[in-house]
């Protein structure tokens, strides 16, 4: 089993921003039938969904190994597919809304490539490659998502009403003294001798 990485908002300095939610919080909102900004209860018109967010300091869950304690590469296909699903949730619940899927790379295993294409062709959904460097409140009550390594430039600002961060998948055994399978991951894997 797994549990969500609850520290993703803190790594971006966004823990006190009510309109920055994790994918798990977003899923709960949608399940309850209310796609709204937590700060004011209004329906968001511009939503950024960040797949496997990596903070500017390298801490995050993009699977690049830069911060091993936050490397959730084993859950990339689940996180990416959920992010695509969330983009559809927004377009269905808020017709006319804009959704920006911010990614460094996207994994859609096997035939799920068709689902990726369906989402990419959905009116109102845009994909932009980039790494989030900051999420800050704007003067008008919205949020400013700053990106680097973007196809649009190296320092791009994206004004949005709501940010959804795909929280990594932490194994439930990660903190367990009974069953900790960390030794099975990474370069320390013993070599099998036949």
N, C-alpha and C positions, 0 to 999 in steps of 0.2 A: 504494500500500500504506500500511499504518499500523503503528504500534507503540503499546503502552499507555503512558499517562502514569505513569511510575514514581514521581513525586513526590507522589501524592495522599495517601499515609499521612503523609508528613512535614508536609504543610500542615495536617493535623489534630493534629499532635503525637503520632501513634499509631504511629510507626515501630517503637518498642520493645515494642508490645503484640502478642504472637503471635496473639491471637484476633481481630485486625483484619486482614483479607485483601482483596486486590483481586479483581475479577471474574475476572481471568485466573488467579490462584492458586486461586480457588474452582473454576473450570472444570477445572483440572488435578486437584484433589482428587477431584472427582466422576468424572472420566474414569478415575482409578485405582481407583475403587470404594470410596473411604473419605471419608465425610462426617463428619469429626471436628474437634474443637477442637485446633489445633496445640499448645496448651500442655499438655494432659493426655491427649489421645487419646480423650476421651469424645464421644459423639454429642451435638450441641447440641440443646437443647429449645426455645430461643428464639433466633431469628436475625433480625437487621435487615439488609435489603438497601437500600442508599442509592443511588438513581439519580442520576447526574450530581452528585456531592457538591460543595457549595460551602462552603468554610471560613468561619467567622465574619468573617474579615478580607476576605472577598470573593474570595479566590483559590479557584478551583475550575473545574468544567467544566459549569456549568449553561446556558451559552449566552446569558447575559444581558449579556455584554460588559463586566462590571465589572472583569475582569482579562484583558486581551487575550491575554497569554501563556498563559493557562489556559482560553481560550474554545474549547471543542470542539463548538460548536453543530452543525457539519456531521455529527457522528456521533450525534446525539441519538436518532434512531429505532433505530439499532443498539444503543446502550447500554440504552435503555428496554426493547426487546424481549428482550435478553439478561437483564436484571434480572427480567423476568416469567418467563422460562424457568428462572432460578435459583430462584425461589420454588417452582415445581413440583418441581424437583430435591429441595428440602428435604422437601416433603410426601411425596414418593415414597420417599425414602431413610430418613426418620425419622418414621414414622406417629405422629400425635399431637403433633408439634412445632408451634410457633407461628412464623409468618413475618410480619414487619412490613416492608412495602415503604414506605420513606420517600421522598417525592418533593416537588418544588416544582411540577412539571408533568410530564405523561407524554405522549410522542408515540408513537402506534401508527398508522402510515400505512395508508391504504386498508382492505382487508378484515382487517387484523390487529387491528382493533377487536374482532373476535370472540374472538381469542386473549386480549386484555385482559379481556373479560367472563368467559371461561372461568376465568382465573386468579382474578379477583375473586370468583367463586362457589365456589372451592375451599375446603373446610373447613380451617381453620387459617391461612388467609392473610388478613391485614388490611392495608389501605392507610391511611396517614396522611400528610397534607400537612404539610410542615415543613422547616426548614433546620437542619442539624446544627451546633451551636455547640461541642460538645466530646464527646470519647470518653475516658472515664477508667476505670481499674480500680476495681472495688468491693471491699469488704473480704472478701466471700465467694468471690472468684475469678471473678466474672462481670464484665461491662462495663456502664457506665452511659452511655447515649447521651442527650445533652442536646439538646433541640429548641427553636427559636424559630419564630415565625410559624406555629405549629401550629394546627390546628382544635381541638385540645384545650386550648390556652392558649399563653402566650408563653414560658414556661419550664417545659418538660415533661421529666421523666426517664423513660427507657425502659430497664429492666434486661434485658440479653440475654446470651447465651453466646457469640455469634459475630457479628461485623459484616462485611458484604461491601460494599466501596466500588467502585462502577463507575468504573474508571479511564478517563479520556478517551482519545480516539484521536488520537495525534499523527501527522501525515503523515510518512512516511519521508524526504521531501524537506526537512523543516523545518530540518535542520542541514546540508544539502547546499549546497556552493558551485557545484555543477554545475547543479542544477535546483531552484530555489527559487521556488515559485509563490505566495509570500506576497502579491505584488503583485496577485494576482487575487482576493484576499479583502479585504473591508472597503471603506471609503469612498473609497480611492484608486483604485478601478477606473476606468480611462479610459472616457470617453464615446465610444461608437461614432458616427461621423458617416457618414450614408448620402447 
